[in-house]
Amino acid sequence: MKIDAAAHAVEEGEKLRLEDRATAVAPLYESKQAYEKALVAHSESIASQHERLFAAGRHGLLVVLQGMDTAGKDGAIKHVMSAVNPQGCHVASFKQPTYVEKAHDFLWRVQPHLPEHGAISVFNRSHYEAVLVERVHPKLLVDEGEDRPKHLDAFFDKRCRAICEFEHHLVESGTAIVKIFLHISKAEQKKRLLERLDDQEKNWKASMADVDERGYWKDYQRAYEQALAATSTKRAPWYVVPADDKKNARLYVSQILLDTFDTLPLQPPKVDAARRRELKVIREKLEG
């Protein structure tokens, strides 16, 4: 099964309109069993590529997941990364900034969680919260030690430029970056929030904050449009993944990761003459 994930990329310089992007598309699978088989195959392929990433030791992979509440970020991480060796995969979830984080620039808090060469880091929310939540709720800037800007668009344009420069540096330093926005409809979010209330295993997640933030739906859509359009580049692209169907979304996410791995020169270290001599000595000691 070939999945054309590239069709959901945001082109560099594109004027993005999320209402023109589908939240639901035809299923990529014929049955639940077919979906499970495809996802297992994708997950195992990602695990294999991760081993090659580790062996090569020249690149890291940063996966950024963003989306409205209930978009499926947690589930995507759980299912897509299920076969990956946890020793080389780090997941960081970013919530409201802590007191210490507020005392630094907005990019500071993500830096300790960046992947080392040979490893994968997955950001569940990310540095992009600073151009999303704070654009919708600019009063938060004062709480974080910023003067409330007179011109909000100019202020957040500046932050987006800082993000682009930050990501450019990471790419130049060997970190591949893939950024995925799980795009759900407002109706689907309502359905999922109600299902969460009815599920005794999940209703602990329910909060009034989810309902309150839902009231800013249009503002968040506009914030995402501006942020994604300003920061999607050829070397660190954004993908707008239809996410009303969680199974479809997971297959798209896994395909995007596999496509990204394919762009990296993941060759194991070359065995030169000196290394061959060393291996020979190792063998002799083991067999002696």
NUBA-737182 format. One line per field, with one value per residue: x, y, z of N, C-alpha, C in turn; residue number from 1. Coordinates in steps of 0.02 Angstrom, whole numbers, always signed. Layout:
BEGIN
nu <- c(X  ...)
nv <- c(Y  ...)
nw <- c(Z  ...)
cau <- c(X  ...)
cav <- c(Y  ...)
caw <- c(Z  ...)
cu <- c(X  ...)
cv <- c(Y  ...)
cw <- c(Z  ...)
resi <- c(NUM  ...)
This chain:
BEGIN
nu <- c(+42  +38  +60  +24  +95  +157  +70  +5  +87  +142  +180  +330  +312  +179  +11  -82  -240  -337  -468  -480  -414  -433  -512  -552  -530  -539  -532  -373  -362  -438  -502  -514  -420  -333  -286  -217  -118  -47  -4  +78  +178  +230  +274  +372  +461  +501  +567  +674  +737  +773  +872  +970  +992  +1050  +1165  +1235  +1257  +1263  +1157  +1008  +833  +697  +533  +389  +235  +81  -82  -260  -347  -382  -344  -269  -136  -67  -107  -55  +83  +96  +54  +120  +255  +277  +360  +488  +651  +656  +769  +829  +740  +655  +521  +444  +332  +249  +182  +97  +215  +342  +393  +533  +555  +487  +573  +668  +711  +587  +622  +706  +663  +642  +763  +844  +785  +809  +856  +999  +1132  +1091  +977  +798  +684  +525  +409  +273  +162  +253  +391  +313  +200  +219  +188  +61  -37  -6  -28  -164  -201  -141  -120  -49  +83  +129  +131  +236  +344  +358  +335  +175  +150  +128  +95  +36  +42  +165  +250  +234  +270  +405  +442  +415  +511  +623  +605  +619  +754  +813  +776  +838  +971  +974  +950  +1062  +1154  +1136  +1014  +866  +705  +534  +370  +209  +40  -104  -254  -411  -591  -709  -828  -790  -702  -791  -866  -767  -732  -851  -859  -751  -795  -888  -814  -748  -616  -550  -605  -540  -460  -539  -576  -624  -552  -531  -656  -669  -561  -605  -695  -620  -596  -593  -496  -384  -372  -337  -216  -139  -138  -60  +60  +104  +115  +215  +327  +350  +465  +572  +667  +624  +483  +303  +164  -6  -111  -253  -363  -481  -513  -435  -358  -322  -246  -137  -75  -37  +53  +154  +198  +250  +360  +436  +461  +541  +653  +703  +766  +885  +1061  +1092  +1209  +1308  +1458  +1608  +1715  +1879  +2053  +2124  +2023  +1985  +2098  +2090  +1970  +2012  +2107  +2023  +1946  +2045  +2081  +1961  +1948  +2062)
nv <- c(-60  +102  +260  +425  +538  +657  +739  +809  +903  +1067  +1191  +1286  +1456  +1454  +1515  +1473  +1397  +1326  +1284  +1243  +1126  +953  +869  +742  +599  +471  +305  +230  +98  -65  -137  -166  -260  -252  -123  -137  -227  -152  -44  -107  -154  -31  +23  -70  -51  +80  +58  -20  +73  +163  +92  +93  +229  +248  +169  +234  +360  +496  +580  +651  +633  +739  +745  +837  +857  +930  +997  +1023  +1005  +835  +790  +678  +659  +592  +459  +436  +440  +332  +219  +228  +232  +112  +0  +46  +51  +98  +149  +235  +331  +476  +554  +707  +807  +959  +1076  +1207  +1339  +1322  +1406  +1422  +1403  +1512  +1612  +1614  +1631  +1593  +1481  +1408  +1303  +1188  +1143  +1053  +934  +897  +785  +679  +635  +493  +464  +480  +610  +650  +776  +814  +928  +1085  +1199  +1278  +1314  +1439  +1525  +1502  +1471  +1586  +1684  +1675  +1702  +1833  +1897  +1811  +1835  +1939  +1879  +1798  +1878  +1966  +2124  +2180  +2174  +2308  +2285  +2143  +2049  +2080  +2052  +1912  +1869  +1895  +1801  +1684  +1695  +1678  +1545  +1482  +1510  +1443  +1310  +1295  +1298  +1178  +1082  +1105  +1056  +922  +869  +800  +864  +845  +901  +891  +926  +878  +873  +905  +913  +1032  +974  +839  +851  +886  +767  +678  +734  +715  +575  +548  +589  +490  +376  +277  +245  +349  +470  +544  +630  +735  +908  +1073  +1168  +1119  +1137  +1276  +1321  +1274  +1368  +1462  +1420  +1468  +1567  +1492  +1416  +1514  +1556  +1440  +1432  +1545  +1517  +1393  +1421  +1517  +1448  +1330  +1246  +1188  +1105  +1083  +1037  +1065  +957  +939  +838  +742  +706  +661  +528  +419  +305  +319  +436  +393  +306  +396  +476  +384  +351  +473  +484  +375  +416  +525  +468  +407  +511  +527  +494  +350  +260  +128  +146  +154  +17  +25  -7  -4  -28  -156  -227  -211  -280  -406  -432  -432  -546  -644  -641  -679  -807  -866)
nw <- c(+0  -52  +15  -14  +64  +42  -24  +71  +121  +171  +64  +45  +75  +47  +54  +177  +201  +315  +309  +181  +180  +196  +333  +339  +240  +110  +176  +208  +217  +206  +301  +479  +514  +405  +423  +547  +511  +416  +494  +588  +503  +458  +581  +618  +513  +538  +659  +612  +528  +624  +693  +594  +589  +714  +702  +599  +657  +625  +610  +684  +724  +732  +779  +768  +840  +825  +863  +885  +1044  +1081  +956  +930  +960  +1067  +1044  +917  +941  +1030  +952  +825  +858  +921  +901  +911  +983  +1148  +1207  +1121  +1090  +1128  +1209  +1228  +1316  +1307  +1410  +1498  +1521  +1646  +1800  +1794  +1657  +1605  +1637  +1541  +1364  +1237  +1164  +1239  +1325  +1250  +1206  +1288  +1255  +1127  +993  +1007  +894  +804  +871  +908  +937  +997  +996  +1088  +1067  +1070  +1038  +961  +1029  +1079  +977  +954  +1065  +1137  +1044  +1029  +1160  +1209  +1330  +1409  +1382  +1462  +1586  +1565  +1568  +1463  +1382  +1336  +1167  +1050  +919  +873  +765  +704  +809  +826  +701  +708  +805  +734  +634  +713  +751  +627  +601  +708  +680  +557  +596  +669  +568  +487  +573  +572  +611  +562  +527  +551  +540  +601  +585  +658  +591  +637  +631  +701  +739  +752  +859  +962  +969  +1014  +1138  +1208  +1206  +1284  +1409  +1435  +1449  +1568  +1583  +1528  +1566  +1660  +1594  +1555  +1560  +1613  +1549  +1421  +1363  +1374  +1292  +1171  +1135  +1071  +943  +806  +818  +850  +734  +642  +700  +684  +544  +512  +580  +528  +391  +394  +438  +371  +279  +145  +200  +328  +338  +356  +381  +346  +414  +381  +513  +567  +560  +659  +633  +498  +511  +588  +499  +400  +474  +508  +379  +337  +423  +378  +247  +274  +334  +220  +155  +216  +225  +277  +312  +378  +479  +383  +347  +360  +320  +441  +533  +493  +530  +668  +695  +660  +760  +870  +842  +848  +983  +1042  +993  +1037)
cau <- c(+0  +77  +24  +54  +95  +184  +14  -20  +139  +131  +235  +363  +282  +107  -38  -121  -309  -354  -535  -472  -380  -481  -502  -569  -520  -556  -488  -314  -364  -501  -532  -475  -363  -286  -254  -170  -62  -9  +29  +133  +232  +260  +309  +433  +507  +528  +616  +733  +772  +802  +935  +1018  +1008  +1096  +1229  +1269  +1280  +1277  +1096  +954  +767  +650  +463  +347  +164  +37  -152  -308  -362  -412  -326  -240  -62  -45  -118  -8  +148  +91  +47  +169  +323  +271  +414  +554  +688  +648  +835  +851  +682  +635  +459  +437  +266  +256  +120  +109  +284  +355  +424  +601  +550  +466  +630  +712  +678  +536  +651  +752  +639  +642  +831  +869  +750  +826  +888  +1069  +1142  +1075  +916  +736  +645  +457  +380  +200  +164  +322  +407  +262  +149  +233  +159  -8  -75  +7  -60  -235  -207  -81  -110  +1  +150  +147  +146  +300  +396  +360  +289  +124  +169  +76  +78  +41  +64  +237  +284  +235  +311  +474  +452  +417  +577  +671  +596  +650  +827  +829  +770  +890  +1032  +970  +958  +1132  +1195  +1124  +949  +809  +646  +470  +320  +144  -19  -160  -308  -478  -646  -738  -879  -755  -677  -848  -881  -715  -738  -909  -840  -704  -836  -925  -767  -721  -543  -521  -636  -494  -430  -586  -566  -661  -508  -544  -717  -654  -519  -645  -728  -573  -580  -574  -433  -331  -363  -300  -148  -105  -125  -4  +122  +126  +135  +277  +383  +359  +519  +588  +709  +588  +414  +243  +113  -73  -137  -324  -359  -547  -506  -372  -319  -293  -195  -77  -41  -4  +110  +207  +225  +291  +423  +475  +484  +595  +712  +729  +805  +948  +1112  +1102  +1256  +1349  +1528  +1648  +1768  +1941  +2106  +2139  +1967  +1988  +2151  +2064  +1922  +2051  +2135  +1967  +1929  +2099  +2076  +1902  +1956  +2123)
cav <- c(+0  +164  +317  +487  +587  +721  +780  +848  +950  +1139  +1216  +1346  +1517  +1445  +1549  +1415  +1403  +1260  +1263  +1211  +1062  +904  +835  +671  +574  +400  +262  +202  +27  -96  -167  -156  -306  -224  -66  -160  -257  -98  -4  -148  -153  +36  +31  -111  -18  +138  +31  -39  +134  +193  +57  +118  +297  +241  +142  +286  +408  +562  +621  +639  +648  +774  +742  +885  +844  +983  +986  +1044  +954  +772  +777  +611  +660  +538  +395  +429  +422  +264  +167  +232  +220  +55  -49  +79  +40  +158  +176  +286  +374  +519  +591  +764  +839  +1028  +1105  +1277  +1349  +1326  +1469  +1425  +1412  +1581  +1656  +1609  +1643  +1543  +1420  +1376  +1243  +1128  +1124  +992  +874  +885  +719  +673  +598  +422  +457  +513  +646  +667  +830  +817  +1001  +1102  +1271  +1314  +1340  +1510  +1565  +1478  +1488  +1655  +1727  +1675  +1732  +1875  +1918  +1766  +1862  +1980  +1831  +1767  +1928  +2007  +2180  +2165  +2210  +2349  +2255  +2072  +2012  +2091  +2016  +1840  +1860  +1893  +1737  +1633  +1699  +1647  +1473  +1460  +1512  +1389  +1246  +1294  +1278  +1107  +1044  +1111  +1018  +851  +847  +803  +888  +836  +933  +864  +954  +832  +919  +879  +961  +1051  +923  +779  +865  +881  +696  +646  +759  +682  +505  +547  +593  +427  +321  +278  +238  +409  +533  +583  +681  +789  +969  +1131  +1205  +1096  +1170  +1347  +1332  +1260  +1430  +1501  +1377  +1507  +1601  +1442  +1399  +1569  +1553  +1384  +1451  +1592  +1486  +1341  +1452  +1555  +1407  +1269  +1255  +1126  +1062  +1070  +1049  +1048  +917  +945  +770  +732  +668  +640  +456  +409  +253  +352  +484  +356  +280  +453  +497  +335  +357  +534  +468  +332  +458  +568  +424  +394  +568  +529  +445  +308  +206  +112  +169  +115  -25  +37  -56  -4  -61  -228  -255  -213  -335  -468  -442  -450  -616  -687  -643  -717  -877  -892)
caw <- c(+0  -56  +42  -38  +118  +17  -47  +128  +142  +161  +22  +70  +48  +33  +96  +200  +226  +342  +287  +116  +191  +221  +397  +327  +171  +103  +216  +176  +234  +187  +360  +540  +510  +356  +456  +597  +475  +385  +546  +615  +452  +461  +644  +615  +467  +574  +706  +573  +507  +684  +705  +545  +611  +771  +678  +560  +707  +595  +607  +730  +695  +775  +755  +803  +832  +850  +846  +935  +1094  +1057  +886  +923  +966  +1111  +1011  +861  +970  +1059  +901  +771  +884  +966  +892  +916  +1044  +1190  +1227  +1074  +1072  +1184  +1199  +1273  +1312  +1330  +1435  +1516  +1544  +1718  +1822  +1767  +1584  +1591  +1649  +1483  +1300  +1225  +1133  +1286  +1359  +1208  +1187  +1320  +1230  +1057  +985  +990  +832  +812  +912  +887  +988  +977  +1036  +1094  +1071  +1057  +1038  +924  +1075  +1090  +924  +948  +1126  +1157  +995  +1046  +1227  +1217  +1400  +1438  +1371  +1521  +1639  +1549  +1572  +1403  +1377  +1287  +1106  +1019  +854  +885  +706  +695  +863  +813  +641  +732  +837  +681  +602  +760  +746  +564  +609  +755  +645  +506  +631  +686  +506  +467  +621  +563  +636  +515  +563  +518  +582  +581  +616  +653  +573  +649  +626  +765  +754  +776  +926  +1008  +976  +1055  +1206  +1239  +1216  +1341  +1470  +1445  +1456  +1636  +1579  +1500  +1586  +1702  +1551  +1542  +1600  +1590  +1505  +1353  +1340  +1367  +1234  +1112  +1116  +1031  +886  +747  +832  +845  +664  +612  +726  +651  +474  +509  +604  +482  +329  +404  +460  +331  +231  +110  +242  +390  +314  +393  +347  +375  +407  +399  +575  +593  +566  +694  +599  +439  +533  +609  +439  +369  +515  +500  +311  +336  +456  +333  +191  +300  +340  +153  +133  +254  +206  +337  +299  +437  +472  +335  +376  +324  +333  +513  +567  +478  +572  +736  +698  +658  +826  +914  +828  +873  +1056  +1060  +975  +1065)
cu <- c(+44  +35  +60  +49  +116  +128  -13  +31  +116  +191  +265  +334  +208  +64  -89  -190  -331  -423  -533  -438  -429  -462  -518  -561  -539  -507  -430  -311  -433  -538  -488  -412  -309  -249  -200  -108  -16  +29  +87  +192  +268  +303  +374  +485  +540  +581  +680  +773  +805  +868  +989  +1040  +1060  +1165  +1269  +1296  +1294  +1216  +1050  +889  +723  +581  +422  +274  +123  -35  -197  -317  -400  -393  -294  -165  -37  -51  -71  +61  +147  +93  +103  +239  +326  +329  +484  +586  +685  +714  +857  +795  +658  +571  +454  +369  +272  +188  +133  +181  +289  +385  +494  +600  +530  +523  +681  +674  +635  +562  +692  +727  +640  +713  +858  +839  +764  +863  +963  +1075  +1131  +1010  +857  +707  +577  +430  +304  +182  +238  +335  +355  +205  +157  +208  +87  -50  -66  -19  -135  -248  -146  -69  -59  +72  +174  +168  +214  +357  +404  +315  +238  +138  +111  +51  +89  +67  +139  +276  +289  +269  +385  +489  +456  +484  +630  +666  +628  +726  +851  +828  +821  +956  +1031  +981  +1031  +1178  +1179  +1058  +896  +746  +584  +416  +250  +88  -77  -224  -376  -530  -673  -790  -846  -727  -733  -864  -830  -717  -795  -893  -793  -742  -868  -879  -733  -644  -509  -550  -595  -461  -474  -573  -607  -618  -518  -604  -704  -614  -556  -682  -684  -553  -555  -508  -375  -318  -322  -227  -108  -90  -65  +61  +149  +151  +203  +337  +391  +411  +534  +626  +677  +513  +360  +199  +47  -108  -210  -329  -427  -550  -437  -328  -284  -235  -131  -39  -5  +59  +168  +239  +270  +359  +467  +502  +543  +659  +745  +772  +874  +997  +1132  +1145  +1297  +1420  +1567  +1703  +1831  +1994  +2122  +2085  +1968  +2042  +2127  +2015  +1958  +2080  +2081  +1949  +1982  +2096  +2017  +1912  +2018  +2114)
cv <- c(+62  +223  +380  +541  +655  +767  +824  +896  +1022  +1165  +1279  +1407  +1512  +1487  +1497  +1435  +1334  +1237  +1232  +1143  +1013  +880  +761  +655  +500  +358  +234  +126  +0  -125  -152  -200  -280  -164  -88  -190  -203  -58  -43  -147  -86  +44  -9  -81  +43  +114  +11  +21  +168  +159  +81  +189  +295  +218  +195  +341  +478  +609  +602  +655  +680  +773  +788  +869  +900  +966  +1012  +988  +896  +756  +709  +608  +602  +470  +383  +409  +350  +210  +169  +213  +156  +6  -20  +65  +103  +188  +233  +332  +411  +557  +646  +797  +909  +1056  +1179  +1285  +1352  +1394  +1476  +1437  +1483  +1631  +1655  +1627  +1583  +1479  +1379  +1309  +1180  +1101  +1062  +928  +860  +819  +724  +635  +523  +411  +495  +549  +662  +720  +827  +888  +1021  +1176  +1312  +1339  +1415  +1555  +1542  +1501  +1561  +1705  +1732  +1710  +1776  +1900  +1872  +1792  +1902  +1934  +1798  +1818  +1971  +2069  +2164  +2207  +2251  +2318  +2180  +2033  +2019  +2053  +1942  +1823  +1854  +1826  +1681  +1634  +1667  +1571  +1447  +1459  +1456  +1322  +1240  +1272  +1203  +1063  +1046  +1069  +943  +825  +855  +821  +875  +860  +916  +897  +906  +874  +886  +934  +977  +1001  +860  +791  +858  +808  +663  +670  +725  +608  +499  +550  +527  +367  +325  +273  +303  +474  +574  +638  +742  +849  +1026  +1172  +1184  +1131  +1244  +1361  +1319  +1323  +1476  +1464  +1417  +1543  +1553  +1422  +1452  +1568  +1497  +1402  +1496  +1559  +1435  +1371  +1487  +1511  +1341  +1283  +1187  +1078  +1048  +1082  +1033  +1004  +927  +879  +766  +685  +650  +565  +442  +358  +282  +397  +449  +328  +337  +473  +448  +338  +418  +521  +424  +371  +501  +527  +413  +451  +570  +476  +401  +248  +192  +136  +123  +76  -15  -15  -61  -40  -136  -262  -262  -271  -402  -484  -463  -524  -662  -694  -685  -792  -909  -926)
cw <- c(+0  -34  +19  +16  +95  -6  +9  +156  +130  +123  +53  +35  +33  +81  +117  +224  +250  +321  +218  +121  +223  +291  +392  +254  +170  +144  +176  +186  +218  +247  +420  +538  +461  +385  +505  +565  +446  +438  +578  +567  +453  +524  +645  +568  +499  +624  +670  +551  +566  +702  +657  +564  +667  +747  +640  +606  +681  +597  +665  +695  +748  +743  +799  +788  +864  +829  +901  +987  +1063  +985  +876  +929  +1008  +1077  +954  +887  +994  +1005  +848  +796  +926  +960  +901  +984  +1088  +1213  +1181  +1051  +1134  +1166  +1251  +1262  +1343  +1348  +1451  +1541  +1620  +1735  +1793  +1692  +1566  +1599  +1592  +1419  +1282  +1193  +1182  +1311  +1316  +1195  +1223  +1293  +1157  +1050  +975  +925  +846  +849  +881  +948  +958  +1024  +1032  +1115  +1072  +1067  +1001  +968  +1084  +1034  +910  +1008  +1143  +1105  +1009  +1113  +1240  +1288  +1435  +1431  +1431  +1578  +1628  +1545  +1510  +1412  +1324  +1224  +1078  +953  +858  +825  +695  +748  +849  +747  +661  +765  +785  +645  +647  +757  +682  +569  +655  +719  +589  +537  +647  +624  +484  +512  +619  +589  +582  +555  +520  +566  +556  +621  +604  +649  +583  +642  +696  +787  +782  +846  +978  +1022  +1023  +1127  +1243  +1252  +1276  +1407  +1487  +1458  +1525  +1636  +1556  +1527  +1636  +1661  +1543  +1588  +1570  +1542  +1432  +1322  +1328  +1304  +1169  +1088  +1074  +966  +826  +757  +826  +773  +628  +635  +693  +578  +468  +528  +554  +416  +336  +417  +422  +277  +199  +156  +310  +377  +366  +349  +384  +362  +426  +459  +604  +602  +597  +660  +538  +460  +553  +549  +402  +408  +506  +430  +306  +368  +410  +274  +212  +308  +272  +127  +166  +229  +265  +321  +362  +426  +425  +372  +334  +345  +408  +552  +554  +521  +645  +744  +698  +726  +875  +905  +858  +948  +1078  +1048  +1007  +1133)
resi <- c(1  2  3  4  5  6  7  8  9  10  11  12  13  14  15  16  17  18  19  20  21  22  23  24  25  26  27  28  29  30  31  32  33  34  35  36  37  38  39  40  41  42  43  44  45  46  47  48  49  50  51  52  53  54  55  56  57  58  59  60  61  62  63  64  65  66  67  68  69  70  71  72  73  74  75  76  77  78  79  80  81  82  83  84  85  86  87  88  89  90  91  92  93  94  95  96  97  98  99  100  101  102  103  104  105  106  107  108  109  110  111  112  113  114  115  116  117  118  119  120  121  122  123  124  125  126  127  128  129  130  131  132  133  134  135  136  137  138  139  140  141  142  143  144  145  146  147  148  149  150  151  152  153  154  155  156  157  158  159  160  161  162  163  164  165  166  167  168  169  170  171  172  173  174  175  176  177  178  179  180  181  182  183  184  185  186  187  188  189  190  191  192  193  194  195  196  197  198  199  200  201  202  203  204  205  206  207  208  209  210  211  212  213  214  215  216  217  218  219  220  221  222  223  224  225  226  227  228  229  230  231  232  233  234  235  236  237  238  239  240  241  242  243  244  245  246  247  248  249  250  251  252  253  254  255  256  257  258  259  260  261  262  263  264  265  266  267  268  269  270  271  272  273  274  275  276  277  278  279  280  281  282  283  284  285  286  287  288)
